[in-house]
Amino acid sequence: MSKYNFYYDESEHSRKINHKTITAENYFDSFIAVVVGWLSNNQAGLYERYTVFESKYEHRKSNGELKSTTIKQSQLKSGFASLNADNLSLLEDFLTLFDERILVYYAVSSKIEYIIHQLFEDYENSLLVDMDAMKYSITKAIVSYQPSDIMAGMYNNTGEFIGLLKNFFTGQIEKDKANKTLKQKEIEQFSQILLLLDDVSTIKTIDWNYDIAFVGFKKFLNEKGIHDYSITIDQEGENSNTGKAAERVGLCSISEADSLTSCGIRMADMLAGIISKLLKALHNALEYALPEELIDKKILDKSWFIVNERQLALYKKLHQVAIELNKAWYKAFAGTYSDDLIVFIALLGFMNHFKSVEDIKKDLDMQGEYFNAYCCEHLAEHFKQMRNGRHIPTLPIDAVTDTDLSNGFVINRRGAKVFFDIDRQPLLEIKNGHQTFHVLSVGLSKEMIPVVTIVEEDEVKCYRIPRELSEWAMTLVGLANMGENVFPSKVVFSRTNAGYFANIL
């Protein structure tokens, strides 16, 4: 087998994580690492094509390089909807470079999770305590609410820090009681955390650890069956912390190069910059600005969905590169807390399902609500899998056997057959009038087509249902993820001259 050449770069890294780092105005919790690679005999052709691309944007180079910093964070305030024509052209040309010859891997790691993990590093899961879930919930709370006293106290003695955590969770529970319908699940999670916060290990001096990005990449290589490879990283100098991290997880053939001489590193840099800026824009758009907002649902602003055809096509191109191109189980990798990555993946999937801008405009005012329900489903699925003790990546791809792959389907948690190609999923026949079914669950495919899992003659089956019932399905998914799951239930499906309807008995 031929040798593969891989190139690594990163975005939003912090050499040292301290109070100054995480309270800085431009701080972003997620660290993004990207690796691109190809067979060595394809390198010359790919480098030639990348050089032609860069020559087109010679005027945007800095110190002789076309870097991702040529696109400012402010230009992605509303995602691709706020891109001007020049930046849109640059990203179109860049993403068009990716074809089936190129492998892409990326990792998104929470810096706050890294700190919380060190606080509880001596604690393991048991029958009584799910430490992974606890770390996730604490990290999510700190990232979401940014409590200033905890952010400051994180670097003082651990006894004080635990007291601050208890005060915060107690206070937040009281605030959440003002909207129990929306916050019931959070109240339950925070109450459990309070029961577990008794003692912790001593906090250590925190220097950022790059290992997690390479842990995932090693899994990616093993999955792809790649054993003959080289990894080139951007030149660091004396410490070579990134290269040492790669060595610690068991990778080999690691070298450094000046990005000025390596198209591969510059390509990884550009992709890392695009992913990190879109991740950051999403996080900022969904972040609570004022304390009084914290008990309400946060919806992505309508401005994100006011796109033209080129901007919608750019989302589809990024979806192709980040998700579909050379799809793999470990193509995307994250720690226990991976909400930013999940929301990013959900956005790409959500925008990809639209055939045209006109489809978005038909219900523009509701797209934020629809996207929220879509995100909730992805986040809930990740949390369930985490609670089942499975560390998984967040791409919308199921863990399957070779037999499953050859048949093109998986078996869902209810025991029904679910096809990768939604068009192969049987359509539930809803005749004129009314029919009652025993429904076990309701969901949405990655194309946003509603599906139901039902019991039919003692057999569990998954069916597509008409698109007219998408809003009904989205509402139920959103309620389930706020702790209001109404299934299993009897559901009456109706077909009349006015359309399709569904009512839960």
VMD Tcl script that draws the C-alpha trace (Angstrom):
set ca {
  {0.00 0.00 0.00}
  {1.24 3.51 -0.83}
  {2.30 5.96 1.83}
  {0.00 8.76 3.07}
  {1.18 12.29 3.79}
  {-0.76 14.14 6.51}
  {-0.57 17.80 7.55}
  {-1.71 19.26 10.86}
  {-2.69 22.73 12.03}
  {-4.90 24.21 14.72}
  {-6.99 27.19 15.75}
  {-8.00 28.80 19.07}
  {-5.13 27.19 20.96}
  {-3.90 28.46 24.33}
  {-0.35 27.62 25.41}
  {-1.37 28.11 29.05}
  {-4.92 28.09 30.38}
  {-5.34 30.51 33.28}
  {-7.74 33.16 34.54}
  {-6.35 35.73 32.12}
  {-6.81 33.30 29.21}
  {-10.45 32.41 29.81}
  {-11.58 35.94 30.69}
  {-9.97 37.53 27.62}
  {-12.41 39.26 25.28}
  {-11.55 36.99 22.34}
  {-11.52 33.75 24.37}
  {-13.29 30.75 22.85}
  {-13.65 27.53 24.81}
  {-13.11 25.17 21.87}
  {-9.68 24.20 20.56}
  {-9.83 23.06 16.92}
  {-7.30 20.77 15.25}
  {-7.43 19.77 11.58}
  {-5.49 17.15 9.63}
  {-5.62 16.83 5.85}
  {-3.86 14.10 3.92}
  {-3.54 12.10 0.72}
  {-1.58 9.35 -0.94}
  {1.97 10.54 -1.58}
  {1.66 9.90 -5.32}
  {-1.21 12.44 -5.43}
  {0.75 15.18 -3.70}
  {2.29 16.88 -6.73}
  {-1.06 17.31 -8.48}
  {-2.82 18.54 -5.35}
  {-0.03 21.00 -4.54}
  {-0.15 22.37 -8.08}
  {-3.89 22.92 -7.83}
  {-3.56 24.60 -4.41}
  {-0.85 26.92 -5.72}
  {-3.16 28.03 -8.54}
  {-5.89 28.74 -5.96}
  {-3.52 30.82 -3.80}
  {-2.23 32.81 -6.78}
  {-5.78 34.01 -7.43}
  {-5.77 35.62 -3.98}
  {-2.22 36.96 -3.98}
  {-3.51 40.33 -2.75}
  {-4.82 38.71 0.45}
  {-1.56 37.10 1.53}
  {0.19 38.11 4.74}
  {3.97 37.65 4.97}
  {3.84 35.61 1.80}
  {1.06 33.23 2.97}
  {-2.67 32.99 2.41}
  {-3.89 32.31 5.95}
  {-7.32 31.80 7.47}
  {-6.88 35.13 9.29}
  {-7.69 36.83 5.97}
  {-11.34 36.27 6.97}
  {-12.27 38.17 10.13}
  {-14.54 36.73 12.81}
  {-16.95 39.67 12.42}
  {-17.56 38.68 8.80}
  {-19.23 35.46 10.00}
  {-21.50 37.08 12.59}
  {-24.54 35.42 11.00}
  {-22.63 32.50 9.52}
  {-22.31 32.39 5.76}
  {-25.32 34.73 5.49}
  {-23.10 37.68 6.47}
  {-20.24 36.89 4.08}
  {-19.51 39.55 1.47}
  {-18.94 38.63 -2.18}
  {-15.11 38.58 -1.94}
  {-15.00 36.24 1.05}
  {-17.72 34.09 -0.45}
  {-15.63 33.64 -3.61}
  {-12.53 32.75 -1.58}
  {-14.34 30.09 0.44}
  {-16.08 28.69 -2.63}
  {-12.75 28.28 -4.40}
  {-11.09 26.78 -1.33}
  {-13.75 24.17 -0.58}
  {-13.94 23.20 -4.26}
  {-10.34 21.95 -3.95}
  {-11.48 19.02 -1.81}
  {-12.24 15.81 -3.69}
  {-12.20 12.08 -3.01}
  {-8.38 12.00 -2.99}
  {-8.25 14.07 0.21}
  {-8.80 12.71 3.74}
  {-10.03 15.15 6.38}
  {-9.97 14.72 10.17}
  {-10.83 17.34 12.77}
  {-11.09 17.51 16.56}
  {-12.84 20.01 18.82}
  {-11.82 20.07 22.49}
  {-13.18 22.10 25.41}
  {-10.55 23.91 27.48}
  {-12.89 24.15 30.48}
  {-13.51 20.39 30.28}
  {-9.76 19.86 30.42}
  {-9.64 21.75 33.73}
  {-12.69 19.96 35.18}
  {-11.23 16.62 34.12}
  {-8.07 17.37 36.11}
  {-10.11 18.28 39.18}
  {-11.82 14.90 39.09}
  {-9.08 12.79 37.51}
  {-8.96 10.35 40.44}
  {-12.67 9.61 40.23}
  {-14.06 6.87 38.00}
  {-17.54 5.78 36.92}
  {-19.30 3.39 39.27}
  {-22.74 1.90 39.73}
  {-23.58 4.85 41.98}
  {-21.82 7.73 40.24}
  {-21.61 8.54 36.51}
  {-18.52 10.76 36.58}
  {-18.54 11.31 32.80}
  {-22.05 12.72 33.00}
  {-21.09 14.82 36.00}
  {-18.03 16.29 34.25}
  {-20.14 16.98 31.18}
  {-22.84 18.79 33.16}
  {-20.37 20.90 35.16}
  {-18.45 21.84 32.01}
  {-21.65 22.70 30.13}
  {-22.88 24.86 33.00}
  {-19.61 26.83 33.24}
  {-19.32 27.25 29.45}
  {-22.97 28.29 29.12}
  {-23.35 30.60 32.12}
  {-19.75 31.88 32.54}
  {-20.16 32.52 36.32}
  {-17.51 35.12 37.13}
  {-16.73 33.91 40.65}
  {-16.16 30.35 39.42}
  {-14.03 31.54 36.49}
  {-11.85 33.41 38.99}
  {-11.91 30.71 41.69}
  {-10.93 27.93 39.33}
  {-7.28 28.72 40.03}
  {-7.50 29.08 43.82}
  {-7.51 26.20 46.32}
  {-9.85 23.34 45.51}
  {-11.85 23.63 48.73}
  {-12.91 27.15 47.80}
  {-13.63 26.14 44.22}
  {-15.97 23.34 45.25}
  {-17.80 25.73 47.55}
  {-18.21 28.15 44.67}
  {-19.57 25.35 42.48}
  {-22.11 24.38 45.13}
  {-23.24 27.99 45.55}
  {-23.60 28.39 41.81}
  {-25.63 25.22 41.25}
  {-27.86 25.93 44.26}
  {-28.53 29.46 43.01}
  {-29.16 28.32 39.44}
  {-31.69 25.71 40.56}
  {-33.68 28.47 42.26}
  {-33.57 30.59 39.09}
  {-34.58 27.63 36.92}
  {-37.71 27.08 39.02}
  {-39.14 30.21 37.35}
  {-39.47 28.14 34.15}
  {-39.77 24.52 35.22}
  {-41.22 23.39 31.88}
  {-38.07 24.40 30.01}
  {-35.51 23.82 32.77}
  {-36.74 20.63 34.46}
  {-33.94 18.49 33.03}
  {-31.30 21.02 34.12}
  {-32.79 21.18 37.63}
  {-32.47 17.40 37.90}
  {-28.88 17.42 36.60}
  {-27.77 20.22 38.93}
  {-29.44 18.55 41.92}
  {-27.47 15.37 41.22}
  {-24.24 17.34 40.96}
  {-24.85 18.89 44.39}
  {-25.13 15.40 45.86}
  {-21.76 14.42 44.38}
  {-19.64 17.51 45.11}
  {-18.08 16.29 48.35}
  {-14.36 16.29 47.68}
  {-11.95 16.49 44.78}
  {-8.28 16.02 44.05}
  {-5.83 18.92 44.16}
  {-5.84 21.08 41.06}
  {-2.65 21.15 39.03}
  {-0.84 23.85 37.11}
  {-2.66 23.96 33.80}
  {-0.74 23.94 30.54}
  {-2.76 22.99 27.50}
  {-2.43 19.36 26.50}
  {-2.66 18.60 22.77}
  {-3.01 14.84 23.24}
  {-6.77 14.56 22.66}
  {-6.53 15.74 19.04}
  {-4.02 12.99 18.28}
  {-5.91 10.34 20.27}
  {-8.75 10.77 17.81}
  {-6.44 10.89 14.81}
  {-4.82 7.60 15.83}
  {-8.29 6.03 15.94}
  {-9.00 7.53 12.50}
  {-5.83 5.96 11.06}
  {-6.67 2.57 12.56}
  {-10.21 2.75 11.19}
  {-8.90 3.53 7.72}
  {-6.26 0.80 7.96}
  {-3.45 3.31 7.34}
  {-0.09 2.22 8.77}
  {2.43 3.80 6.41}
  {2.20 7.55 6.87}
  {3.95 10.76 7.84}
  {2.58 13.73 9.83}
  {3.92 17.23 9.26}
  {3.04 19.98 11.73}
  {3.64 23.71 11.66}
  {7.09 24.59 13.00}
  {6.97 25.36 16.75}
  {10.54 25.93 17.86}
  {12.31 24.51 20.92}
  {9.45 22.97 22.91}
  {7.67 21.14 20.07}
  {4.67 20.52 22.34}
  {2.44 19.43 19.48}
  {4.93 16.92 18.12}
  {5.55 15.52 21.60}
  {1.80 15.07 22.08}
  {1.62 13.08 18.84}
  {4.48 10.89 20.04}
  {2.84 10.34 23.45}
  {-0.25 8.77 21.87}
  {1.88 6.44 19.76}
  {2.03 8.15 16.37}
  {5.21 8.01 14.35}
  {7.00 9.69 11.42}
  {6.36 13.16 12.86}
  {8.18 16.19 11.51}
  {7.91 19.97 11.49}
  {7.91 22.35 8.55}
  {7.52 26.04 7.91}
  {3.99 26.63 6.66}
  {5.46 29.01 4.06}
  {6.94 25.98 2.28}
  {4.08 23.53 2.88}
  {0.80 23.73 0.96}
  {-0.51 20.91 3.17}
  {-0.09 22.90 6.39}
  {-1.63 25.99 4.81}
  {-4.58 23.92 3.63}
  {-5.08 22.55 7.15}
  {-4.78 26.08 8.55}
  {-7.45 27.44 6.22}
  {-9.91 24.63 7.01}
  {-9.24 24.93 10.76}
  {-9.89 28.67 10.53}
  {-13.20 28.22 8.68}
  {-14.44 25.59 11.15}
  {-13.34 27.57 14.22}
  {-14.87 30.85 13.02}
  {-18.20 29.21 12.22}
  {-18.13 27.37 15.56}
  {-17.39 30.61 17.38}
  {-20.09 32.53 15.51}
  {-22.64 29.85 16.43}
  {-21.55 29.85 20.06}
  {-21.74 33.64 20.27}
  {-25.16 33.71 18.60}
  {-26.58 31.18 21.07}
  {-24.84 32.62 24.14}
  {-26.95 34.30 26.81}
  {-26.08 37.99 26.94}
  {-27.92 38.95 30.14}
  {-28.56 37.01 33.39}
  {-32.34 37.40 33.02}
  {-32.19 35.50 29.71}
  {-30.85 32.36 31.34}
  {-34.21 30.75 32.10}
  {-35.48 31.14 28.53}
  {-34.82 29.19 25.34}
  {-32.16 30.67 23.05}
  {-33.01 30.57 19.35}
  {-30.67 31.25 16.42}
  {-31.54 34.63 14.94}
  {-33.47 34.80 11.67}
  {-30.52 36.61 10.06}
  {-28.68 33.28 9.87}
  {-31.29 31.96 7.44}
  {-31.51 34.97 5.13}
  {-29.09 33.51 2.58}
  {-28.74 33.73 -1.17}
  {-28.23 30.71 -3.42}
  {-24.42 31.02 -3.37}
  {-24.35 31.17 0.43}
  {-26.64 28.14 0.70}
  {-24.42 26.30 -1.80}
  {-21.39 27.14 0.36}
  {-23.03 25.44 3.36}
  {-23.60 22.41 1.17}
  {-19.94 22.43 0.09}
  {-18.74 22.58 3.70}
  {-21.20 19.80 4.57}
  {-19.63 17.71 1.82}
  {-16.09 18.35 3.08}
  {-16.75 18.08 6.83}
  {-19.22 15.18 6.78}
  {-19.66 13.32 3.50}
  {-16.16 13.28 1.95}
  {-14.45 9.98 2.79}
  {-16.90 9.51 5.65}
  {-15.49 7.76 8.70}
  {-16.58 7.04 12.26}
  {-13.62 9.01 13.66}
  {-13.53 11.76 11.06}
  {-14.71 14.19 13.77}
  {-13.56 13.76 17.36}
  {-14.38 15.47 20.63}
  {-14.19 15.05 24.37}
  {-17.11 14.29 26.66}
  {-18.33 17.87 26.31}
  {-18.78 18.47 22.60}
  {-21.84 20.71 22.32}
  {-20.17 23.28 20.05}
  {-19.17 20.59 17.57}
  {-22.60 18.95 17.69}
  {-24.32 22.28 16.97}
  {-21.86 22.90 14.10}
  {-22.61 19.48 12.58}
  {-26.33 20.08 13.08}
  {-26.16 23.44 11.29}
  {-24.46 21.88 8.27}
  {-27.02 19.08 8.16}
  {-29.92 21.47 8.59}
  {-28.80 23.82 5.80}
  {-27.88 20.91 3.54}
  {-31.44 19.56 3.52}
  {-32.84 22.64 1.79}
  {-33.06 22.28 -1.99}
  {-33.17 26.03 -2.59}
  {-33.43 29.40 -0.86}
  {-37.14 29.39 -1.67}
  {-37.57 26.38 0.66}
  {-36.12 28.46 3.50}
  {-38.24 31.51 2.71}
  {-41.46 29.51 2.85}
  {-41.24 29.49 6.65}
  {-38.39 31.90 7.38}
  {-39.70 33.10 10.75}
  {-39.80 29.52 12.08}
  {-36.37 28.32 10.87}
  {-34.73 29.22 14.19}
  {-37.27 27.07 16.05}
  {-36.84 24.21 13.60}
  {-33.07 24.38 13.93}
  {-33.37 24.40 17.73}
  {-35.42 21.20 17.66}
  {-32.93 19.62 15.25}
  {-30.03 20.54 17.57}
  {-31.85 19.24 20.63}
  {-32.22 15.85 18.98}
  {-28.50 15.68 18.18}
  {-27.47 16.80 21.69}
  {-29.83 14.38 23.40}
  {-28.55 11.49 21.29}
  {-24.96 12.29 22.24}
  {-25.84 12.51 25.93}
  {-27.68 9.17 25.85}
  {-24.71 7.48 24.21}
  {-22.39 9.06 26.77}
  {-24.58 7.80 29.61}
  {-24.34 4.34 28.05}
  {-20.57 4.53 28.49}
  {-19.71 5.08 24.84}
  {-17.30 7.83 23.83}
  {-18.29 8.63 20.27}
  {-17.59 11.18 17.59}
  {-20.43 13.47 16.60}
  {-20.84 12.98 12.86}
  {-24.31 11.74 11.89}
  {-23.11 8.21 11.22}
  {-24.18 5.11 13.13}
  {-21.87 2.45 14.52}
  {-22.53 -0.51 12.23}
  {-21.18 -3.94 11.41}
  {-19.86 -4.97 7.99}
  {-23.14 -6.77 7.36}
  {-25.06 -3.58 8.13}
  {-22.87 -1.59 5.79}
  {-23.39 -3.99 2.93}
  {-27.15 -3.82 3.45}
  {-27.19 -0.07 3.94}
  {-29.04 0.04 7.26}
  {-28.73 0.00 11.06}
  {-31.05 -1.14 13.83}
  {-32.23 1.72 16.05}
  {-32.70 1.56 19.81}
  {-36.29 0.39 19.43}
  {-35.20 -2.48 17.19}
  {-36.40 -1.09 13.87}
  {-34.44 -1.09 10.63}
  {-33.25 2.41 9.62}
  {-31.70 2.90 6.17}
  {-28.82 5.30 5.47}
  {-30.68 6.36 2.32}
  {-33.93 7.92 3.57}
  {-35.59 7.16 0.23}
  {-35.32 3.46 1.07}
  {-37.25 3.95 4.31}
  {-40.83 2.74 3.76}
  {-43.52 5.44 3.77}
  {-46.29 4.99 6.32}
  {-49.52 4.58 4.38}
  {-52.04 7.00 5.80}
  {-55.39 6.39 4.17}
  {-58.23 8.87 3.87}
  {-59.86 9.28 7.27}
  {-58.23 8.24 10.55}
  {-55.81 5.47 11.57}
  {-54.38 4.74 15.00}
  {-50.82 3.44 15.55}
  {-48.79 2.51 18.64}
  {-45.85 4.93 18.26}
  {-42.64 4.23 20.19}
  {-40.69 7.29 19.07}
  {-40.68 10.24 16.67}
  {-37.59 11.69 15.04}
  {-36.08 13.42 12.04}
  {-33.65 12.13 9.45}
  {-30.54 14.15 8.63}
  {-32.53 15.48 5.65}
  {-35.15 16.73 8.15}
  {-37.73 14.18 6.98}
  {-39.98 13.09 9.88}
  {-39.94 9.42 10.87}
  {-41.86 7.32 13.39}
  {-41.05 3.97 14.95}
  {-44.21 1.95 15.55}
  {-45.29 -1.49 16.74}
  {-47.18 -3.21 13.93}
  {-48.42 -6.78 14.33}
  {-45.86 -7.46 17.09}
  {-43.06 -6.14 14.85}
  {-41.19 -2.87 15.32}
  {-40.83 -0.82 12.14}
  {-39.55 2.64 11.23}
  {-41.48 4.63 8.62}
  {-41.19 7.93 6.85}
  {-44.23 10.12 7.31}
  {-45.34 13.03 5.09}
  {-43.26 16.23 5.19}
  {-46.42 18.10 6.19}
  {-45.90 16.56 9.64}
  {-42.34 17.93 10.04}
  {-43.37 20.72 12.39}
  {-45.32 18.23 14.54}
  {-42.25 15.97 14.75}
  {-39.91 18.88 15.53}
  {-42.16 20.07 18.35}
  {-42.18 16.63 19.94}
  {-38.40 16.28 19.62}
  {-37.98 19.67 21.31}
  {-40.35 18.72 24.14}
  {-38.56 15.40 24.66}
  {-35.27 17.19 25.10}
  {-36.81 19.48 27.70}
  {-37.82 16.40 29.71}
  {-41.37 16.03 28.31}
  {-41.28 12.73 26.40}
  {-44.81 11.56 25.58}
  {-43.87 8.28 23.92}
  {-44.70 5.41 23.72}
  {-48.27 6.57 22.94}
  {-51.19 5.91 20.65}
  {-51.26 8.40 17.77}
  {-54.12 9.06 15.40}
  {-52.92 9.97 11.91}
  {-55.50 11.65 9.68}
  {-55.65 12.43 5.99}
  {-58.29 14.90 4.82}
  {-58.78 17.39 2.03}
  {-56.97 19.92 4.23}
  {-53.84 17.74 4.50}
  {-52.21 15.41 7.05}
  {-52.67 15.64 10.81}
  {-51.46 13.74 13.90}
  {-52.97 13.67 17.37}
  {-51.60 11.94 20.45}
  {-54.22 10.09 22.50}
}
mol new
graphics top color blue
foreach p $ca { graphics top sphere $p radius 0.5 }
foreach p [lrange $ca 0 end-1] q [lrange $ca 1 end] { graphics top cylinder $p $q radius 0.2 }
display resetview
